[in-house]
Amino acid sequence: MTNNHENSFEHEEDYREVKEEATDAQRRAHRLELIVYASLAAFAVLAVYGFWLITSLTRDVSQLTVEIAEVPRVVDRDMSAIVRHMDAMEGHMVEISGSTTKMEGHMATIAGTMGGMEQGIASIDEDIAKMSTDISSMTQDTEVMAGSVIGMQRDMWSLNRNVGGPMGMMNMFNPFSGQGGPYPGSGGHYRPSPGPQ
């Protein structure tokens, strides 16, 4: 009886231990499942994210390849335009240089013409100065001639007055002389009126 009771007690303890071990095993399995599921979920998220990154990188690389392939064509086109513009600018610079040379020639011609005009004006000034001197001399000579003529006129009037009286008396006794001519004698010497001041 005692042995049966002890055996049953040992069986119960073994059953309890086995049950506890089974419970612990279930708990460990449940934790392991949670860890595995969480790891699988994280792996799925990382896999999707990695796939998206790889897809984006592939698309960007493809677009970059296309743009790099376009670069030589764009550079060629832009360089052609730049070369055309540079040629046009070179042509404009040549035209500007030619225009500047022509302007220098015109300026030299104008300078020569102005020099000739200055010489001509200087010669004209000299001629005008000579003419002014000559006119002044002619004025002085004319004044001298006028004074001489006035003196001659006075002398002739005085001679006429001194000779005319006696000759008139003698003509009264001359039968062949005309009595009174159409031109009577001078009434006096000429006195010129003063000119405008």
GUMARFI-34286 format. One record per residue: residue number from 1; z negated, x negated, y negated of N, C-alpha, C in turn. Coordinates in steps of 0.001 Angstrom, whole numbers, plus 500000, padded with zeros to 6 digits. Each point is the difference from the previous one (the first is absolute). Example, Ala and Ser with C-alpha at 12.3 -4.5 7.8 and 13.67 -1.06 7.14 Angstrom:
% residues 2
[1, [492200, 486810, 505690], [500000, 500890, 498810], [500000, 499100, 498800]]
[2, [500720, 500350, 498950], [499940, 499180, 498810], [499270, 500770, 498910]]
***
This chain:
% residues 197
[1, [500000, 499160, 501185], [500000, 500840, 498815], [500000, 499134, 498778]]
[2, [499203, 499034, 500099], [499896, 499108, 498843], [501285, 499245, 499837]]
[3, [500598, 499584, 501051], [501258, 499264, 499906], [501107, 500892, 499469]]
[4, [500042, 501232, 500430], [501026, 500926, 499489], [499838, 500226, 498496]]
[5, [498760, 500119, 499622], [499754, 500213, 498558], [500408, 498774, 499207]]
[6, [499701, 498844, 500509], [500374, 498769, 499308], [501514, 499852, 499978]]
[7, [500644, 500347, 501094], [501458, 499890, 500033], [500649, 500951, 498984]]
[8, [499473, 501191, 499931], [500563, 500956, 499029], [499749, 499527, 498575]]
[9, [498862, 499400, 499792], [499701, 499494, 498664], [500940, 498863, 499641]]
[10, [500251, 499165, 500955], [500919, 498899, 499739], [501410, 500536, 499759]]
[11, [500344, 501050, 500748], [501338, 500587, 499777], [500104, 500609, 498613]]
[12, [498952, 500650, 499568], [500039, 500612, 498661], [500131, 498907, 498920]]
[13, [499247, 498914, 500207], [500080, 498919, 499016], [501400, 499382, 500007]]
[14, [500523, 499849, 501242], [501357, 499459, 500071], [500990, 500961, 499335]]
[15, [499803, 501297, 500237], [500912, 500991, 499410], [499882, 499959, 498481]]
[16, [498748, 499848, 499512], [499782, 499951, 498559], [500642, 498748, 499407]]
[17, [499850, 498906, 500718], [500592, 498758, 499500], [501525, 500080, 500013]]
[18, [500498, 500581, 501091], [501461, 500126, 500105], [500510, 500937, 498901]]
[19, [499232, 501057, 499766], [500425, 500950, 498965], [499967, 499346, 498629]]
[20, [498925, 499210, 499756], [499930, 499320, 498712], [501126, 498977, 499855]]
[21, [500257, 499317, 501098], [501108, 499037, 499952], [501331, 500707, 499766]]
[22, [500158, 501176, 500647], [501237, 500764, 499786], [500097, 500478, 498569]]
[23, [498847, 500413, 499463], [500009, 500449, 498584], [500331, 498847, 499071]]
[24, [499375, 498844, 500314], [500324, 498825, 499169], [501475, 499618, 500123]]
[25, [500493, 500122, 501240], [501410, 499672, 500206], [500896, 500968, 499228]]
[26, [499624, 501291, 500002], [500796, 500987, 499256], [499948, 499703, 498495]]
[27, [498768, 499638, 499538], [499889, 499681, 498574], [500872, 498780, 499640]]
[28, [499934, 498971, 500864], [500828, 498816, 499732], [501486, 500333, 500050]]
[29, [500351, 500868, 500973], [501408, 500406, 500103], [500428, 500802, 498778]]
[30, [499091, 500882, 499539], [500316, 500796, 498809], [500170, 499093, 498779]]
[31, [499098, 499000, 499849], [500126, 499064, 498889], [501293, 499212, 500117]]
[32, [500268, 499608, 501247], [501238, 499255, 500218], [501212, 500841, 499668]]
[33, [499947, 501280, 500344], [501119, 500894, 499659], [500151, 500122, 498488]]
[34, [498841, 500153, 499335], [500068, 500095, 498536], [500625, 498739, 499399]]
[35, [499555, 498835, 500513], [500541, 498735, 499476], [501488, 499901, 500300]]
[36, [500377, 500387, 501245], [501418, 499918, 500378], [500828, 500949, 499167]]
[37, [499497, 501257, 499811], [500765, 500972, 499215], [500128, 499547, 498541]]
[38, [498884, 499487, 499465], [500053, 499504, 498613], [500963, 498825, 499884]]
[39, [499947, 499105, 501022], [500920, 498864, 499987], [501432, 500458, 500109]]
[40, [500234, 501012, 500905], [501370, 500526, 500128], [500472, 500646, 498707]]
[41, [499089, 500755, 499353], [500374, 500631, 498731], [500310, 498936, 498947]]
[42, [499133, 498964, 499897], [500241, 498920, 499038], [501286, 499269, 500331]]
[43, [500235, 499767, 501302], [501243, 499340, 500386], [501211, 500839, 499636]]
[44, [499893, 501340, 500211], [501113, 500887, 499656], [500268, 499963, 498501]]
[45, [498875, 500056, 499212], [500172, 499941, 498536], [500617, 498675, 499588]]
[46, [499466, 498905, 500566], [500548, 498675, 499662], [501442, 499861, 500454]]
[47, [500316, 500594, 501186], [501376, 499922, 500488], [500939, 500760, 499078]]
[48, [499577, 501214, 499572], [500838, 500775, 499072], [500157, 499256, 498677]]
[49, [498877, 499458, 499487], [500056, 499254, 498746], [500879, 498762, 500120]]
[50, [499854, 499301, 501156], [500840, 498829, 500225], [501471, 500361, 500110]]
[51, [500291, 501118, 500689], [501389, 500450, 500100], [500555, 500344, 498632]]
[52, [499156, 500653, 499193], [500448, 500345, 498638], [500237, 498736, 499183]]
[53, [499096, 499015, 500135], [500183, 498737, 499282], [501266, 499290, 500451]]
[54, [500224, 499971, 501306], [501197, 499332, 500514], [501254, 500711, 499533]]
[55, [499958, 501350, 500020], [501163, 500774, 499531], [500255, 499742, 498519]]
[56, [498921, 500040, 499193], [500159, 499751, 498569], [500512, 498590, 499754]]
[57, [499438, 499025, 500725], [500441, 498629, 499830], [501466, 499842, 500393]]
[58, [500390, 500672, 501097], [501409, 499929, 500415], [500907, 500615, 498945]]
[59, [499576, 501153, 499449], [500812, 500647, 498965], [500086, 499140, 498751]]
[60, [498855, 499421, 499604], [500007, 499131, 498813], [500853, 498765, 500220]]
[61, [499914, 499422, 501202], [500819, 498826, 500302], [501477, 500361, 499986]]
[62, [500331, 501197, 500542], [501403, 500436, 499980], [500482, 500181, 498566]]
[63, [499152, 500642, 499173], [500377, 500206, 498602], [500104, 498664, 499272]]
[64, [499066, 499073, 500310], [500055, 498686, 499385], [501262, 499250, 500413]]
[65, [500392, 500174, 501259], [501234, 499358, 500468], [501206, 500546, 499258]]
[66, [500008, 501337, 499806], [501122, 500605, 499266], [500021, 499491, 498566]]
[67, [498820, 499947, 499368], [499950, 499536, 498609], [500394, 498527, 499906]]
[68, [499554, 499187, 500967], [500399, 498590, 499986], [501497, 499870, 500195]]
[69, [500570, 500859, 500847], [501453, 499972, 500184], [500724, 500436, 498734]]
[70, [499347, 500873, 499174], [500621, 500462, 498756], [499895, 498965, 498892]]
[71, [499031, 499085, 500137], [499765, 499039, 498920], [501235, 499166, 499682]]
[72, [500688, 499405, 500998], [501185, 499195, 499647], [501075, 500816, 499286]]
[73, [500203, 501253, 500437], [501024, 500822, 499348], [499615, 500310, 498559]]
[74, [498712, 500352, 499800], [499538, 500290, 498641], [500083, 498753, 499127]]
[75, [499559, 498865, 500585], [500050, 498744, 499234], [501440, 499638, 499669]]
[76, [500902, 500182, 500965], [501416, 499716, 499757], [500549, 500896, 498905]]
[77, [499658, 501288, 500079], [500472, 500925, 498965], [499435, 499645, 498634]]
[78, [498689, 499733, 499958], [499387, 499661, 498721], [500519, 498666, 499479]]
[79, [500198, 499044, 500886], [500527, 498717, 499557], [501418, 500136, 499472]]
[80, [500789, 500884, 500632], [501355, 500237, 499495], [499938, 500592, 498594]]
[81, [499100, 500982, 499831], [499857, 500590, 498665], [499514, 498959, 498998]]
[82, [499040, 499173, 500429], [499490, 498961, 499101], [501103, 499008, 499636]]
[83, [500822, 499638, 500985], [501107, 499070, 499730], [500984, 500626, 499014]]
[84, [500293, 501316, 500203], [500912, 500674, 499053], [499412, 500004, 498597]]
[85, [498720, 500311, 499918], [499366, 500009, 498677], [499992, 498608, 499386]]
[86, [499746, 498987, 500812], [500016, 498637, 499477], [501395, 499607, 499523]]
[87, [501039, 500417, 500765], [501370, 499718, 499563], [500292, 500703, 498678]]
[88, [499545, 501271, 499901], [500223, 500738, 498753], [499259, 499331, 498845]]
[89, [498757, 499572, 500257], [499242, 499315, 498955], [500677, 498691, 499606]]
[90, [500549, 499274, 500993], [500701, 498762, 499686], [501224, 500279, 499126]]
[91, [500735, 501089, 500348], [501145, 500363, 499171], [499579, 500349, 498576]]
[92, [498895, 500755, 499883], [499507, 500343, 498655], [499566, 498756, 499241]]
[93, [499369, 499068, 500698], [499579, 498775, 499326], [501207, 499189, 499538]]
[94, [501066, 499985, 500819], [501227, 499299, 499589], [500592, 500674, 498765]]
[95, [500024, 501352, 500007], [500517, 500716, 498839], [499152, 499717, 498764]]
[96, [498676, 499996, 500196], [499116, 499718, 498868], [500242, 498582, 499480]]
[97, [500190, 499046, 500923], [500269, 498627, 499580], [501310, 499914, 499222]]
[98, [501045, 500711, 500526], [501273, 500006, 499278], [499865, 500631, 498630]]
[99, [499265, 501131, 499934], [499794, 500664, 498705], [499235, 499093, 499037]]
[100, [498994, 499284, 500552], [499240, 499083, 499151], [500888, 498871, 499474]]
[101, [500884, 499488, 500878], [500920, 498945, 499560], [500930, 500523, 498904]]
[102, [500529, 501242, 500209], [500864, 500583, 498971], [499240, 500189, 498691]]
[103, [498743, 500471, 500121], [499192, 500184, 498788], [499775, 498676, 499296]]
[104, [499763, 498925, 500791], [499833, 498688, 499377], [501270, 499579, 499282]]
[105, [501165, 500264, 500641], [501265, 499681, 499344], [500178, 500787, 498712]]
[106, [499688, 501321, 500068], [500109, 500828, 498799], [499035, 499522, 498913]]
[107, [498783, 499635, 500428], [499031, 499529, 499015], [500471, 498696, 499362]]
[108, [500603, 499114, 500836], [500533, 498764, 499437], [501126, 500292, 499009]]
[109, [500883, 500960, 500395], [501089, 500385, 499085], [499451, 500579, 498708]]
[110, [498998, 500875, 500148], [499401, 500605, 498805], [499339, 498934, 499141]]
[111, [499316, 499029, 500686], [499366, 498918, 499238], [501046, 499187, 499243]]
[112, [501143, 499706, 500690], [501070, 499277, 499311], [500554, 500797, 498835]]
[113, [500194, 501314, 500235], [500517, 500854, 498922], [499023, 500056, 498831]]
[114, [498699, 500118, 500338], [498997, 500033, 498938], [499981, 498671, 499243]]
[115, [500172, 498870, 500745], [500066, 498712, 499320], [501196, 499929, 499058]]
[116, [501182, 500497, 500494], [501174, 500034, 499131], [499789, 500897, 498796]]
[117, [499340, 501168, 500243], [499728, 500907, 498879], [499059, 499349, 498995]]
[118, [498986, 499276, 500508], [499078, 499324, 499089], [500742, 498959, 499162]]
[119, [500897, 499242, 500680], [500773, 499011, 499247], [500894, 500685, 498964]]
[120, [500645, 501135, 500441], [500849, 500732, 499057], [499205, 500539, 498828]]
[121, [498789, 500545, 500291], [499163, 500541, 498928], [499564, 498879, 499063]]
[122, [499656, 498831, 500613], [499614, 498865, 499159], [501168, 499580, 499105]]
[123, [501234, 499971, 500581], [501181, 499654, 499195], [500237, 501027, 498909]]
[124, [499807, 501299, 500373], [500173, 501059, 498978], [498964, 499842, 498897]]
[125, [498748, 499671, 500386], [498971, 499786, 498979], [500384, 498854, 499071]]
[126, [500540, 498905, 500608], [500428, 498877, 499162], [501129, 500425, 499059]]
[127, [500978, 500783, 500555], [501110, 500451, 499154], [499509, 500911, 498887]]
[128, [499038, 500888, 500351], [499463, 500904, 498972], [499271, 499201, 498931]]
[129, [499246, 498968, 500432], [499318, 499162, 499013], [501005, 499297, 499093]]
[130, [501111, 499483, 500633], [501038, 499354, 499190], [500641, 501000, 499043]]
[131, [500279, 501226, 500527], [500613, 501020, 499141], [499067, 500369, 498852]]
[132, [498682, 500103, 500306], [499053, 500316, 498931], [499984, 498912, 498939]]
[133, [500068, 498730, 500483], [500046, 498886, 499045], [501278, 500057, 499166]]
[134, [501126, 500269, 500719], [501281, 500073, 499275], [500003, 501156, 499010]]
[135, [499431, 501141, 500415], [499965, 501159, 499086], [499123, 499686, 498799]]
[136, [498870, 499324, 500242], [499145, 499608, 498869], [500752, 499071, 499053]]
[137, [500743, 499029, 500617], [500789, 499083, 499151], [501083, 500763, 499250]]
[138, [500682, 500950, 500692], [501038, 500794, 499323], [499401, 500838, 498882]]
[139, [498778, 500514, 500240], [499353, 500794, 498955], [499724, 499136, 498777]]
[140, [499491, 498792, 500273], [499749, 499094, 498875], [501308, 499656, 499276]]
[141, [501064, 499713, 500813], [501295, 499671, 499375], [500527, 501186, 499207]]
[142, [499838, 501209, 500546], [500471, 501192, 499291], [499240, 500189, 498694]]
[143, [498677, 499736, 500042], [499216, 500112, 498773], [500473, 498989, 498960]]
[144, [500294, 498763, 500510], [500506, 498972, 499070], [501351, 500426, 499413]]
[145, [500905, 500529, 500889], [501307, 500458, 499533], [499846, 501151, 499017]]
[146, [499055, 500904, 500284], [499789, 501128, 499087], [499520, 499498, 498648]]
[147, [499081, 499026, 500038], [499542, 499444, 498721], [501139, 499326, 499245]]
[148, [500846, 499266, 500762], [501135, 499329, 499346], [500957, 501017, 499406]]
[149, [500303, 501080, 500768], [500910, 501032, 499496], [499417, 500664, 498761]]
[150, [498674, 500272, 500053], [499361, 500614, 498837], [500104, 499060, 498795]]
[151, [499787, 498681, 500239], [500143, 499048, 498890], [501425, 499982, 499464]]
[152, [500995, 500029, 500915], [501397, 500039, 499575], [500278, 501276, 499228]]
[153, [499432, 501109, 500477], [500232, 501274, 499306], [499404, 499959, 498596]]
[154, [498811, 499397, 499864], [499379, 499898, 498692], [500849, 499106, 499069]]
[155, [500470, 498874, 500599], [500820, 499092, 499184], [501292, 500678, 499559]]
[156, [500640, 500732, 500911], [501233, 500713, 499652], [499730, 501066, 498957]]
[157, [498872, 500699, 500120], [499683, 501037, 499002], [499737, 499367, 498634]]
[158, [499256, 498860, 500039], [499733, 499313, 498733], [501302, 499483, 499378]]
[159, [500913, 499451, 500856], [501285, 499522, 499506], [500826, 501144, 499443]]
[160, [499966, 501113, 500681], [500756, 501157, 499558], [499466, 500488, 498666]]
[161, [498685, 500014, 499872], [499413, 500473, 498746], [500299, 499023, 498859]]
[162, [499954, 498695, 500275], [500226, 499023, 498931], [501479, 499883, 499616]]
[163, [500894, 500177, 500990], [501426, 499838, 499727], [500644, 501340, 499662]]
[164, [499482, 501076, 500557], [500640, 501299, 499840], [500010, 500480, 498554]]
[165, [498927, 499717, 499274], [499932, 500471, 498605], [501075, 499367, 499120]]
[166, [500058, 498689, 499933], [501044, 499380, 499168], [501402, 500296, 500493]]
[167, [500184, 500021, 501316], [501328, 500303, 500521], [500390, 501421, 499660]]
[168, [499050, 500894, 499963], [500313, 501377, 499619], [500466, 500075, 498549]]
[169, [499382, 499220, 499154], [500409, 500001, 498592], [501393, 499401, 499857]]
[170, [500330, 498969, 500796], [501312, 499391, 499931], [501054, 500929, 500569]]
[171, [499638, 500784, 501009], [500960, 500936, 500586], [500390, 501085, 499009]]
[172, [499137, 500272, 499052], [500330, 501015, 499008], [501180, 499535, 499139]]
[173, [500165, 498671, 499835], [501104, 499473, 499188], [501207, 499640, 500832]]
[174, [499914, 500117, 501329], [501121, 499649, 500879], [500799, 501261, 500264]]
[175, [501291, 500043, 499587], [500772, 501237, 500186], [500402, 500245, 501449]]
[176, [499995, 498997, 500786], [500449, 500161, 501400], [498859, 500291, 500977]]
[177, [498817, 499982, 499525], [498867, 500231, 500932], [499779, 501477, 500173]]
[178, [499599, 500371, 501170], [499684, 501397, 500251], [498651, 500323, 499429]]
[179, [499884, 501149, 499415], [498741, 500415, 499408], [499194, 500734, 501060]]
[180, [498911, 499379, 500367], [499115, 500686, 500979], [500632, 500053, 501368]]
[181, [499513, 499398, 500937], [500523, 500049, 501370], [499293, 501074, 500822]]
[182, [500469, 500168, 501234], [499340, 501009, 500872], [498670, 499514, 500528]]
[183, [499727, 498700, 499863], [498743, 499454, 500523], [499201, 499446, 498838]]
[184, [499003, 500738, 499520], [499179, 499464, 498908], [499143, 498849, 500493]]
[185, [499425, 499277, 499130], [499165, 498859, 500363], [498709, 500444, 500656]]
[186, [499326, 499016, 500576], [498752, 500276, 500699], [498909, 500329, 499014]]
[187, [499171, 500937, 500347], [498901, 500378, 499124], [498805, 499076, 500095]]
[188, [499933, 499083, 500928], [498867, 499088, 500161], [500005, 499401, 501397]]
[189, [499175, 499054, 500217], [499983, 499358, 501318], [499316, 500935, 501012]]
[190, [500379, 499803, 501271], [499503, 500879, 501096], [498606, 499562, 500403]]
[191, [499117, 500993, 500113], [498627, 499748, 500470], [499824, 500733, 501320]]
[192, [499950, 499280, 501100], [499860, 500676, 501293], [498656, 500691, 500138]]
[193, [500086, 501195, 500592], [498744, 500750, 500208], [499229, 499362, 501174]]
[194, [498661, 499994, 499930], [499223, 499391, 501088], [500199, 500756, 501313]]
[195, [500118, 499295, 501085], [500179, 500612, 501305], [498727, 500693, 500490]]
[196, [500104, 500694, 501111], [498810, 500685, 500552], [498964, 498997, 500439]]
[197, [498734, 500311, 499657], [498905, 499102, 500338], [499596, 500198, 501455]]
***
